[in-house]
Amino acid sequence: MMRIAVIGQSVFGLEVYKELRKEGHTIVGVFTIPDKDGKADPLGAEAEKDGVNVFKFPRWRLKGKGIPEVVQVYKATGAELNVMPFCSQFIPMEVIDHPAHGSIIYHPSLLPRHRGASAINWTLIHGDKKGGFTVFWADDGLDTGPILLQRECDVEPDDTVNTIYKRFLFPEGVKGTVDAVRLIAAGNAPKIVQPEEGATYEGIQKKDNAKIDWNQSAQALHNWIRGNDKVPGAWAEVDGQKVTFYGSSLLDSGATAIGQPLEIPGASQPGLVTKAGLMLFGNDGKTLLVKNLQFKDGKMIAAARYFSSGSSASVELTEEEKAFAEQMRGVWKSILTNVDAIEDSTDFFKSGAASMDVVRLVEEVKLRASGCQLQNEDVYMNTTFQDFIQMCVRKLRGEDDEEELVVDYVEKNINNMTIRMPHQLFINGEFVDAEGGKTYKTINPTDGTAICDVSLAQASDVDRAVAAAKEAFEEGEWGKINPRDRGRLLYKLADLMEEHQEELATIESMDSGAVYTLALKTHVGMSIQTFRYFAGWCDKIQGCTIPINQARPNRNLTFTKKEPIGVCAIVIPWNYPLMMLAWKTAACLAAGNTVVLKPAQVTPLTAVKFAELAARAGFPKGVINILPGSGALVGQRLSDHPDVRKLGFTGSTEIGKHIMKSCAVSNVKKVSLELGGKSPLIIFSDCDMDKAVRMGMSAVFFNKGENCIAAGRLFVEENIHDQYVKRVVEEVKKMKIGDPLDRSTDHGPQNHKAHLDKLVEYCQTGVREGATLVCGGKQVSRPGFFFEPTIFTDVQDHMFIAIEESFGPVMILSKFKSGDVDEVLRRANATEYGLASGVFTRDISKALYVSEKLNAGTVFVNTYNKTDVAAPFGGFKQSGFGKDLGQEALNEYLKTKAVTVEY
């Protein structure tokens, strides 16, 4: 062990001092700076408690020479080594060279780079990818002495002086300095001469030379701001006054935001005050974000509040409001008993408040100001005393009323009611026109006439919607409310949908051709059930604890957390416009994400009506965004967008493959796909014939055959084949084709003209290939897009109609040999699709065997189309992957984080 003099100051010096004492070294003296305002430096204060001799010389040398009296006091300690962990004073060389082992000093850079007192600043300003510290043999203050020890770390993209110091330079620096002493004690300490190659020396960063030069790239601006954060602070002239910028982060390429322009002299373009902060632009067009601003008088504000708070003091309170504020200051003091005084900057939660304290605070406000009705969320969003009082005052003055939702309705008197349909894009809580005012007409398939003009989203609209969703997720109220309150909003939305169910079903029927009674029960009814089901999951999303191997004597706790992914894009098809929205959006929102949804271009109206109901339910701005538009433009931009972290898609396999590729190339975003199907239905001779006929009809013709799990091919055992065909033909002839709003209609129009034409061509192909067209196969002779329910028999495995999905009211029938279960299973599985399947038999053993062997995500036994919100739904093979509905659907919109704690 050695006799050591510690020369330095600060908490860093204190920690080195404590560790050296733990190592068993004798600290013969601590030399630190004089007390400031009557307060001792932490190093000196601790040493005095320990009874160690403490010396507080204001200076060590005069005119470059050591002060004799000071040097004599030092030499009297008999130190064998000087350790200078953080030293701001100039130490004479006669002191540095005096001990037998010399002197070592800590420096926060990888010498010879960044010699000088502002080394950390310049590491960041220069954008170094590596940082670190050096313990070197002290010289005359030029940081040029031989190197004893160095350790490096990665510099994170958004590191500041504070973060890199706290994360690495401080804790590892303390360890490194002590390790250097160990090497000296063991006689193994190297002395590596510093090379001059790569050596740099930059001056001390002072406020005067920290002014921002705006004629730089976004990366260089970011480096300058973070390299001066918190001291001395990078600044610029804004609105005629000096403003200092703190909390910089680079934004992803192509990031956009909604905000108010702020002119900044010398900048390549105006900044943008957004909900997330102040967006700034480099001369390369790329962007960075600044969180906080400080004005010359010392006041600091969130950059997002620049125009609301400005550089002046908060809004002046009346005498009555001041009295209320003082009452509340007393309430805060009674809750935060460990706080000496409640200042304007006191943070409710950082000072120790918990959820019960929020409830108490809300009730205390009600007692003192009945006109100020607070929600718990109001406290969570206004955590400092000043913000809390300002919020209360706004409520008392009636200045916080929510903006009225402005909706430009298209109204129609139809189905014995007046329906009111929004028709614009829904972005950031507002109905807005698309860029350039672009629109298209959505068509009523019953008669082929236009229902109304709908806004046609452009790429810039996608960027705006994603930016709004990102702000809502990262900075807004949505990311802060507790899961149970999130569930409350979903329940409220379901209630509103139920209140408007007849209107929604009418819009759905008119826009998609769905029979009204089916739209009411399934399209809308199951949508409501889906939101209620997932509302109940919001506060039940849980991780787990995991036993891991522990290296004794360490003890570890490992647990997982389920967290929302972020901004999710959802692209849905036209066959169940509202229900497909609900299946994906409800799980997405329950998990805590925000969403940008593209409805099918031909069926947008229930989606934009849903947006209105979501706004009226109280969903914060930006959480839900709806963009009618083309898949090639809107869907593609969502797939490519760097800020979208998950995409859920239902549609064709061909488009699904393209989306998957785009998502991989863009940013490896998570994807779930529900794609095409050719679902086999096997009917054995021992079935309940009545049920098999009834359910077989439903399996094919439900929702006009525009059903992703429709039975695309029926395999009927040969000894009942002819009877089965006869029965289904009889049932088809009973079906009433007509106006979907007529309650007696069984079969409405196909969704749109292009799909009708595809069905006609599909059936013509079947006839050409030799299949027997028993009935149907052509367009109905009436206005609109009606197609006859169709039955084909004698369909061979090689035929087009046996392989490809019709997605329409076309029954494809094939025989199989009696008793040959494995052969029919081989034929049923001989498809690249695997969405659904079915089997009809009274033999439970056969049913279970077949259901086990069928390669599909859903198997129906003696039933069909029986989906439920609690049962997972999704396919195998080229029918996609991922699940909608049930608990499993939540996992599509969550990410799992593992945390290990050593204790």
FENPE-V531083 format. One record per helix or strand of 2 or more residues. SS is the DSSP state (alpha for helix, beta for strand). FROM is the first residue (numbers start at 1). TO is the last residue. If there is no record, write none. Layout:
BEGIN
SS:FROM:TO
SS:FROM:TO
END
This chain:
BEGIN
beta:3:7
alpha:10:22
beta:26:31
alpha:42:49
beta:54:55
beta:61:62
beta:65:66
alpha:68:75
beta:81:84
alpha:93:96
beta:103:107
alpha:119:125
beta:130:137
beta:147:154
alpha:161:169
alpha:171:186
alpha:207:209
alpha:218:227
beta:234:238
beta:241:250
beta:259:262
beta:271:274
beta:278:281
beta:287:295
beta:300:302
alpha:303:309
alpha:319:335
alpha:355:368
alpha:376:381
alpha:385:396
beta:410:414
beta:417:421
beta:425:427
beta:430:432
alpha:435:437
beta:439:443
beta:450:455
alpha:459:474
alpha:477:479
alpha:483:499
alpha:501:512
alpha:516:535
alpha:538:540
beta:545:546
beta:556:564
beta:567:571
alpha:577:590
beta:594:598
alpha:605:617
beta:624:626
alpha:631:640
beta:646:650
alpha:653:667
beta:670:674
beta:679:683
alpha:689:705
beta:711:717
alpha:718:734
alpha:753:769
beta:772:775
beta:790:793
alpha:800:803
beta:810:816
alpha:821:829
beta:833:834
beta:836:840
alpha:844:853
beta:858:861
beta:876:877
beta:880:881
alpha:886:891
beta:894:902
END
